[in-house]
Amino acid sequence: VRLVESGGGLVQPGGSLTLSCAASGFVLKHYIMTWVRQAPGKGLEWVCTFYSAGGRECSDSVKGRFTISRNDANNTLYLTMIDLKPEDTAVYHCATGSGLGTNRGQGTQVTVSS
């Protein structure tokens, strides 16, 4: 199982980013997949989950602004983020499983600052 995140960066408040999570060693669509994040000095926080049957849910703190999606053709998970806020600053990880996940990638840094 290998997960590699990309797409992070520095963005101004109100901006947008799309994170990618390339999976290898397994077929992503057969698993529940999750995005979690870790802000500086804080613990892991659940962001969004994509269920293998197709259902999705996100935490109240990002609902309406973040969308989790999956491309089965290229075995990749995405997190599309709009209207970013400074409190969204964190390292974002994709993971297998629900909750805080089981196997996590190394993460990609998202910094929201003017």
N, CA, C and O of each residue as an XYZ file, in Angstrom:
456
protein
N       0.848     -1.188      0.000
C       0.000      0.000      0.000
C       0.880      1.233      0.000
O       1.713      1.412      0.889
N       0.695      2.081     -0.997
C       1.461      3.332     -1.042
C       0.522      4.456     -1.459
O      -0.234      4.341     -2.424
N       0.595      5.549     -0.700
C      -0.216      6.732     -0.968
C       0.713      7.934     -1.060
O       1.524      8.166     -0.163
N       0.596      8.697     -2.138
C       1.447      9.862     -2.339
C       0.569     11.073     -2.609
O      -0.118     11.140     -3.628
N       0.599     12.030     -1.685
C      -0.191     13.245     -1.822
C       0.596     14.327     -2.551
O       1.825     14.371     -2.489
N      -0.131     15.196     -3.240
C       0.474     16.343     -3.912
C      -0.584     17.431     -4.072
O      -1.772     17.211     -3.837
N      -0.115     18.618     -4.480
C      -1.046     19.700     -4.767
C      -1.137     20.777     -3.709
O      -1.839     21.770     -3.900
N      -0.443     20.605     -2.597
C      -0.474     21.637     -1.570
C       0.307     22.869     -1.987
O       0.956     22.886     -3.033
N       0.237     23.903     -1.155
C       0.966     25.125     -1.438
C       0.470     26.272     -0.595
O      -0.293     26.088      0.354
N       0.919     27.466     -0.957
C       0.517     28.691     -0.272
C      -0.606     29.351     -1.067
O      -0.487     29.555     -2.275
N      -1.686     29.680     -0.383
C      -2.833     30.297     -1.049
C      -3.401     31.380     -0.144
O      -3.325     31.276      1.081
N      -3.960     32.404     -0.737
C      -4.561     33.495      0.040
C      -5.937     33.075      0.567
O      -6.584     32.208     -0.020
N      -6.378     33.673      1.648
C      -7.742     33.401      2.125
C      -8.761     33.619      1.015
O      -8.678     34.585      0.257
N      -9.720     32.709      0.932
C     -10.706     32.766     -0.132
C     -10.290     32.016     -1.379
O     -11.089     31.852     -2.301
N      -9.059     31.562     -1.419
C      -8.559     30.849     -2.588
C      -8.955     29.387     -2.624
O      -9.679     28.900     -1.755
N      -8.465     28.688     -3.655
C      -8.820     27.294     -3.886
C      -7.583     26.455     -4.161
O      -6.573     26.951     -4.662
N      -7.678     25.191     -3.829
C      -6.642     24.210     -4.155
C      -7.305     22.857     -4.355
O      -8.358     22.581     -3.779
N      -6.687     22.018     -5.168
C      -7.104     20.629     -5.277
C      -5.925     19.731     -4.941
O      -4.879     19.793     -5.586
N      -6.102     18.901     -3.932
C      -5.078     17.946     -3.532
C      -5.331     16.616     -4.231
O      -6.476     16.238     -4.480
N      -4.244     15.913     -4.544
C      -4.325     14.589     -5.164
C      -3.661     13.564     -4.261
O      -2.733     13.879     -3.515
N      -4.145     12.348     -4.340
C      -3.569     11.226     -3.596
C      -3.484     10.049     -4.561
O      -4.487      9.401     -4.859
N      -2.281      9.783     -5.042
C      -2.066      8.675     -5.973
C      -1.846      7.398     -5.178
O      -0.962      7.331     -4.324
N      -2.651      6.392     -5.463
C      -2.557      5.117     -4.751
C      -1.881      4.068     -5.621
O      -2.104      4.016     -6.830
N      -1.059      3.236     -5.004
C      -0.443      2.117     -5.712
C      -0.386      0.918     -4.774
O      -0.342      1.059     -3.551
N      -0.389     -0.257     -5.378
C      -0.338     -1.480     -4.589
C      -1.704     -2.017     -4.201
O      -1.807     -3.103     -3.629
N      -2.744     -1.273     -4.506
C      -4.102     -1.730     -4.231
C      -5.068     -0.938     -5.100
O      -4.714      0.104     -5.652
N      -6.290     -1.445     -5.213
C      -7.309     -0.781     -6.025
C      -8.134      0.105     -5.098
O      -8.881     -0.373     -4.245
N      -7.975      1.396     -5.292
C      -8.521      2.393     -4.384
C     -10.040      2.273     -4.229
O     -10.562      2.475     -3.133
N     -10.749      1.949     -5.303
C     -12.222      1.960     -5.264
C     -12.780      0.851     -4.367
O     -13.964      0.874     -4.033
N     -11.959     -0.105     -3.978
C     -12.419     -1.191     -3.112
C     -12.302     -0.838     -1.634
O     -12.655     -1.645     -0.774
N     -11.808      0.360     -1.335
C     -11.552      0.740      0.047
C     -12.281      2.035      0.410
O     -12.526      2.888     -0.443
N     -12.612      2.156      1.667
C     -13.004      3.454      2.211
C     -11.745      4.303      2.270
O     -10.706      3.846      2.747
N     -11.833      5.541      1.786
C     -10.675      6.424      1.761
C     -11.017      7.739      2.451
O     -12.144      8.230      2.378
N     -10.044      8.277      3.103
C     -10.264      9.435      3.972
C      -9.156     10.466      3.793
O      -8.007     10.123      3.515
N      -9.520     11.728      3.956
C      -8.539     12.801      4.106
C      -8.555     13.245      5.574
O      -9.615     13.447      6.166
N      -7.376     13.388      6.133
C      -7.224     13.935      7.475
C      -6.197     15.055      7.398
O      -5.457     15.158      6.419
N      -6.151     15.888      8.422
C      -5.173     16.975      8.427
C      -4.613     17.167      9.823
O      -5.223     16.772     10.817
N      -3.443     17.778      9.879
C      -2.810     18.081     11.157
C      -2.276     19.494     11.115
O      -1.321     19.790     10.397
N      -2.897     20.361     11.887
C      -2.465     21.750     11.985
C      -1.256     21.832     12.920
O      -1.037     20.934     13.733
N      -0.478     22.902     12.806
C       0.708     23.047     13.666
C       0.352     22.955     15.148
O      -0.523     23.672     15.632
N       1.029     22.080     15.848
C       0.823     21.935     17.284
C      -0.453     21.237     17.696
O      -0.791     21.214     18.880
N      -1.176     20.659     16.729
C      -2.450     19.992     17.052
C      -2.426     18.539     16.583
O      -1.518     18.130     15.858
N      -3.419     17.768     16.996
C      -3.519     16.380     16.596
C      -4.188     16.226     15.245
O      -4.595     17.208     14.625
N      -4.298     14.990     14.797
C      -4.956     14.702     13.535
C      -6.440     15.031     13.615
O      -7.086     14.803     14.639
N      -6.971     15.568     12.524
C      -8.382     15.922     12.441
C      -8.983     15.291     11.199
O      -8.428     15.430     10.109
N     -10.098     14.608     11.339
C     -10.803     14.044     10.197
C     -11.371     15.166      9.342
O     -11.904     16.145      9.863
N     -11.252     15.015      8.011
C     -11.741     16.027      7.067
C     -12.917     15.479      6.256
O     -14.041     15.967      6.377
N     -12.655     14.466      5.432
C     -13.696     13.906      4.563
C     -13.430     12.419      4.340
O     -12.288     11.964      4.409
N     -14.494     11.673      4.072
C     -14.401     10.252      3.753
C     -15.197      9.932      2.503
O     -16.298     10.445      2.303
N     -14.625      9.070      1.656
C     -15.292      8.569      0.467
C     -15.487      7.079      0.676
O     -14.514      6.331      0.770
N     -16.743      6.640      0.750
C     -17.037      5.243      0.991
C     -16.959      4.460     -0.320
O     -17.270      4.990     -1.387
N     -16.551      3.225     -0.234
C     -16.321      2.429     -1.432
C     -17.572      2.308     -2.291
O     -17.470      2.173     -3.511
N     -18.754      2.353     -1.674
C     -20.001      2.269     -2.435
C     -20.357      3.598     -3.089
O     -21.298      3.661     -3.881
N     -19.623      4.655     -2.772
C     -19.846      5.942     -3.423
C     -20.321      7.060     -2.529
O     -20.281      8.219     -2.941
N     -20.766      6.769     -1.330
C     -21.202      7.825     -0.421
C     -20.026      8.646      0.071
O     -18.890      8.173      0.095
N     -20.314      9.902      0.471
C     -19.256     10.796      0.935
C     -19.775     11.606      2.104
O     -20.969     11.886      2.210
N     -18.852     11.978      2.984
C     -19.213     12.918      4.040
C     -17.987     13.700      4.460
O     -16.853     13.240      4.325
N     -18.242     14.901      4.974
C     -17.168     15.774      5.419
C     -17.517     16.357      6.780
O     -18.684     16.406      7.168
N     -16.506     16.791      7.487
C     -16.714     17.377      8.804
C     -17.456     18.706      8.680
O     -17.445     19.337      7.624
N     -18.088     19.114      9.752
C     -18.836     20.367      9.737
C     -17.943     21.562      9.443
O     -18.398     22.547      8.861
N     -16.677     21.487      9.839
C     -15.766     22.622      9.660
C     -15.424     22.886      8.195
O     -14.983     23.982      7.851
N     -15.625     21.890      7.329
C     -15.288     22.072      5.914
C     -16.474     21.847      4.995
O     -16.367     22.062      3.787
N     -17.599     21.420      5.542
C     -18.769     21.106      4.724
C     -19.185     22.324      3.905
O     -19.250     23.444      4.411
N     -19.462     22.076      2.634
C     -19.833     23.163      1.740
C     -18.651     23.846      1.072
O     -18.821     24.592      0.107
N     -17.443     23.588      1.591
C     -16.236     24.185      1.006
C     -15.307     23.131      0.414
O     -14.622     23.405     -0.571
N     -15.269     21.944      0.988
C     -14.391     20.868      0.524
C     -15.223     19.762     -0.109
O     -16.333     19.470      0.338
N     -14.674     19.151     -1.156
C     -15.330     18.028     -1.825
C     -14.310     16.915     -2.018
O     -13.217     17.148     -2.534
N     -14.670     15.705     -1.604
C     -13.817     14.542     -1.825
C     -14.329     13.809     -3.062
O     -15.535     13.640     -3.243
N     -13.402     13.378     -3.906
C     -13.799     12.664     -5.118
C     -12.741     11.618     -5.448
O     -11.670     11.566     -4.843
N     -13.078     10.794     -6.422
C     -12.208      9.666     -6.758
C     -12.231      9.451     -8.263
O     -13.288      9.532     -8.888
N     -11.063      9.177     -8.848
C     -10.970      8.824    -10.250
C     -10.488      7.391    -10.331
O      -9.318      7.110    -10.068
N     -11.386      6.478    -10.696
C     -11.029      5.062    -10.710
C     -10.074      4.719    -11.853
O      -9.303      3.765    -11.753
N     -10.122      5.478    -12.915
C      -9.256      5.196    -14.065
C      -7.783      5.382    -13.721
O      -6.928      4.633    -14.193
N      -7.490      6.392    -12.889
C      -6.087      6.609    -12.532
C      -5.808      6.324    -11.063
O      -4.753      6.682    -10.540
N      -6.778      5.666    -10.394
C      -6.564      5.195     -9.022
C      -6.124      6.329     -8.085
O      -5.194      6.179     -7.293
N      -6.815      7.455     -8.201
C      -6.431      8.653     -7.456
C      -7.617      9.224     -6.700
O      -8.743      9.251     -7.199
N      -7.339      9.681     -5.483
C      -8.317     10.355     -4.631
C      -8.021     11.848     -4.661
O      -6.859     12.248     -4.730
N      -9.065     12.678     -4.611
C      -8.874     14.122     -4.653
C      -9.583     14.796     -3.482
O     -10.524     14.257     -2.898
N      -9.100     15.985     -3.163
C      -9.797     16.852     -2.226
C      -9.790     18.248     -2.841
O      -8.747     18.897     -2.918
N     -10.964     18.703     -3.276
C     -11.096     20.032     -3.850
C     -11.541     20.980     -2.753
O     -12.556     20.757     -2.094
N     -10.768     22.043     -2.565
C     -11.008     22.973     -1.460
C     -11.244     24.370     -2.022
O     -10.432     24.875     -2.797
N     -12.341     24.987     -1.637
C     -12.624     26.364     -2.040
C     -12.817     27.215     -0.795
O     -12.968     26.693      0.309
N     -12.811     28.537     -0.984
C     -13.020     29.475      0.115
C     -12.140     29.108      1.318
O     -12.618     29.004      2.447
N     -10.870     28.920      1.053
C      -9.949     28.507      2.107
C      -9.783     29.592      3.166
O      -9.809     30.786      2.870
N      -9.612     29.146      4.404
C      -9.472     30.043      5.553
C      -8.127     29.780      6.232
O      -7.573     28.690      6.084
N      -7.598     30.738      6.963
C      -6.321     30.519      7.658
C      -6.356     29.281      8.558
O      -5.336     28.612      8.725
N      -7.507     28.976      9.131
C      -7.600     27.803     10.006
C      -7.557     26.480      9.249
O      -7.526     25.416      9.869
N      -7.556     26.530      7.925
C      -7.373     25.321      7.119
C      -5.898     24.973      6.946
O      -5.569     23.925      6.391
N      -5.014     25.841      7.415
C      -3.577     25.577      7.315
C      -3.223     24.309      8.069
O      -3.502     24.188      9.262
N      -2.603     23.355      7.365
C      -2.284     22.050      7.959
C      -1.528     21.210      6.942
O      -1.428     21.563      5.767
N      -0.998     20.091      7.419
C      -0.514     19.042      6.528
C      -1.684     18.104      6.286
O      -2.293     17.597      7.229
N      -1.995     17.876      5.014
C      -3.126     17.043      4.640
C      -2.615     15.667      4.206
O      -1.699     15.552      3.391
N      -3.228     14.641      4.769
C      -2.880     13.261      4.454
C      -4.099     12.530      3.917
O      -5.218     12.748      4.382
N      -3.877     11.653      2.929
C      -4.924     10.703      2.589
C      -4.618      9.401      3.323
O      -3.476      9.129      3.694
N      -5.657      8.611      3.521
C      -5.496      7.398      4.318
C      -6.529      6.369      3.912
O      -7.610      6.714      3.435
N      -6.193      5.103      4.103
C      -7.190      4.052      3.952
C      -8.027      4.006      5.223
O      -7.557      4.339      6.311
N      -9.280      3.584      5.060
C     -10.160      3.454      6.200
C     -10.878      4.734      6.541
O     -10.675      5.768      5.905
N     -11.726      4.654      7.562
C     -12.501      5.799      8.005
C     -11.877      6.409      9.252
O     -10.815      5.979      9.702
N     -12.542      7.405      9.799
C     -11.993      8.070     10.978
C     -10.672      8.726     10.659
O     -10.569      9.468      9.681
N      -9.664      8.469     11.460
C      -8.348      9.052     11.219
C      -7.513      8.182     10.281
O      -6.348      8.489     10.026
N      -8.100      7.100      9.768
C      -7.440      6.272      8.785
C      -6.451      5.292      9.383
O      -6.129      5.337     10.570
N      -5.976      4.396      8.510
C      -5.043      3.354      8.941
C      -3.665      3.599      8.337
O      -2.718      3.924      9.054
N      -3.553      3.445      7.029
C      -2.307      3.717      6.334
C      -2.388      5.121      5.740
O      -3.258      5.409      4.918
N      -1.472      5.989      6.165
C      -1.488      7.370      5.689
C      -0.271      7.663      4.838
O       0.794      7.078      5.035
N      -0.434      8.576      3.890
C       0.697      9.035      3.100
C       1.521     10.035      3.889
O       1.234     10.309      5.055
N       2.548     10.581      3.247
C       3.461     11.493      3.934
C       2.875     12.894      4.092
O       3.347     13.688      4.906
N       1.858     13.182      3.318
C       1.159     14.451      3.447
C       1.648     15.536      2.517
O       2.740     15.456      1.953
N       0.807     16.566      2.367
C       1.155     17.741      1.584
C       0.731     18.972      2.370
O      -0.364     19.014      2.932
N       1.603     19.975      2.404
C       1.361     21.163      3.228
C       0.448     22.144      2.503
O       0.665     22.474      1.337
N      -0.573     22.601      3.213
C      -1.440     23.676      2.733
C      -1.315     24.834      3.712
O      -1.545     24.677      4.910
N      -0.948     25.994      3.190
C      -0.823     27.193      4.018
C      -1.738     28.272      3.457
O      -1.618     28.655      2.293
N      -2.642     28.755      4.281
C      -3.583     29.792      3.871
C      -3.204     31.072      4.612
O      -3.385     31.183      5.825
N      -2.679     32.026      3.865
C      -2.177     33.247      4.481
C      -2.136     34.364      3.457
O      -1.914     34.132      2.269
N      -2.354     35.578      3.934
C      -2.235     36.734      3.050
C      -0.836     37.337      3.149
O      -0.540     38.324      2.475
